[in-house]
Amino acid sequence: EIQGDVRDQLKTLLESKGHKVKLAGG
């Protein structure tokens, strides 16, 4: 199960672009 890792990577990527991200489970 890597979904958590993918979600964390996506969150980090969006935050690096200046977005404030709040994802379920994250």
FINU-612934 format. One record per residue: residue number from 0; residue in three letters; z, y, x of N, C-alpha, C, O in turn. Coordinates in pm, 1 decimal, padded with zeros to 6 digits, always signed. Last residue first. Layout:
// FINU-612934
NODE   num   residu        n_w        n_v        n_u       ca_w       ca_v       ca_u        c_w        c_v        c_u        o_w        o_v        o_u
NODE   NUM      ALA          Z          Y          X          Z          Y          X          Z          Y          X          Z          Y          X
...
***
This chain:
// FINU-612934
NODE   num   residu        n_w        n_v        n_u       ca_w       ca_v       ca_u        c_w        c_v        c_u        o_w        o_v        o_u
NODE    25      GLY   +00544.5   +01287.3   -00409.9   +00547.8   +01345.1   -00277.6   +00659.0   +01445.1   -00266.6   +00677.8   +01505.1   -00160.8
NODE    24      GLY   +00536.5   +01207.1   -00666.0   +00573.3   +01106.7   -00568.1   +00580.3   +01162.0   -00426.8   +00618.2   +01090.7   -00333.9
NODE    23      ALA   +00290.8   +01445.7   -00738.6   +00383.8   +01345.8   -00789.8   +00411.2   +01240.6   -00683.6   +00318.8   +01191.1   -00619.0
NODE    22      LEU   +00273.9   +01735.5   -00533.0   +00213.3   +01614.5   -00586.4   +00319.3   +01517.0   -00632.7   +00425.9   +01507.0   -00572.2
NODE    21      LYS   +00214.9   +02050.8   -00479.6   +00326.1   +01972.6   -00532.2   +00265.6   +01849.9   -00600.3   +00212.7   +01859.1   -00711.0
NODE    20      VAL   +00120.6   +02287.4   -00237.8   +00088.1   +02165.2   -00310.5   +00214.2   +02092.8   -00355.0   +00308.3   +02075.8   -00277.5
NODE    19      LYS   -00022.3   +02581.0   -00166.7   +00109.3   +02523.6   -00193.3   +00087.8   +02405.1   -00286.6   +00042.5   +02421.0   -00400.0
NODE    18      HIS   -00265.4   +02628.5   +00088.1   -00232.4   +02595.5   -00050.2   -00089.4   +02544.8   -00059.2   -00041.6   +02474.5   +00029.8
NODE    17      GLY   -00352.9   +02666.4   +00344.6   -00283.2   +02776.7   +00279.8   -00248.5   +02751.1   +00134.1   -00206.5   +02842.9   +00063.7
NODE    16      LYS   -00446.6   +02457.2   +00481.0   -00547.5   +02552.3   +00435.9   -00484.8   +02667.2   +00356.8   -00555.7   +02755.0   +00307.7
NODE    15      SER   -00225.4   +02307.8   +00511.1   -00279.1   +02368.5   +00632.8   -00386.2   +02472.4   +00598.9   -00413.2   +02563.4   +00677.3
NODE    14      GLU   -00199.9   +02209.5   +00254.2   -00102.8   +02309.0   +00299.9   -00153.6   +02381.5   +00424.2   -00129.0   +02500.8   +00441.9
NODE    13      LEU   -00408.3   +02022.5   +00258.9   -00416.3   +02137.2   +00169.2   -00320.6   +02247.6   +00212.2   -00355.4   +02365.6   +00207.5
NODE    12      LEU   -00304.1   +01842.6   +00453.6   -00434.1   +01906.9   +00471.2   -00444.3   +02033.0   +00386.1   -00484.2   +02138.4   +00435.6
NODE    11      THR   -00065.5   +01755.5   +00336.9   -00062.6   +01826.0   +00465.3   -00191.8   +01904.0   +00486.8   -00189.0   +02018.1   +00532.8
NODE    10      LYS   -00170.8   +01625.6   +00110.9   -00076.9   +01736.6   +00095.2   -00074.1   +01821.9   +00221.7   -00079.5   +01944.7   +00215.1
NODE     9      LEU   -00316.7   +01424.8   +00236.8   -00385.7   +01522.3   +00153.6   -00299.6   +01646.9   +00135.5   -00348.8   +01759.4   +00143.8
NODE     8      GLN   -00109.5   +01283.8   +00359.1   -00215.3   +01343.3   +00441.6   -00289.2   +01451.6   +00363.7   -00320.6   +01557.5   +00418.1
NODE     7      ASP   +00029.1   +01197.7   +00132.4   +00095.5   +01285.3   +00228.9   -00006.6   +01355.7   +00317.6   +00008.3   +01474.2   +00347.7
NODE     6      ARG   -00161.9   +01032.8   +00015.9   -00112.3   +01148.1   -00059.3   -00047.1   +01249.1   +00035.6   -00065.4   +01370.0   +00021.4
NODE     5      VAL   -00183.3   +00839.1   +00213.4   -00300.5   +00919.0   +00177.8   -00257.4   +01047.2   +00107.7   -00308.7   +01155.4   +00135.7
NODE     4      ASP   +00073.8   +00730.8   +00202.3   +00026.1   +00794.3   +00325.1   -00092.3   +00886.3   +00296.3   -00100.1   +00997.5   +00348.7
NODE     3      GLY   +00076.6   +00624.6   -00057.5   +00173.2   +00726.9   -00019.1   +00128.0   +00803.0   +00104.3   +00141.7   +00925.2   +00111.1
NODE     2      GLN   -00121.8   +00429.0   -00039.1   -00142.1   +00544.4   -00126.6   -00047.5   +00659.1   -00091.4   -00086.1   +00775.9   -00094.9
NODE     1      ILE   -00111.4   +00195.4   +00088.9   -00122.4   +00314.3   +00174.2   -00132.8   +00442.3   +00091.8   -00150.6   +00550.9   +00146.8
NODE     0      GLU   +00000.0   -00120.9   +00085.4   +00000.0   +00000.0   +00000.0   +00000.0   +00124.7   +00088.1   +00099.6   +00155.4   +00153.6
***
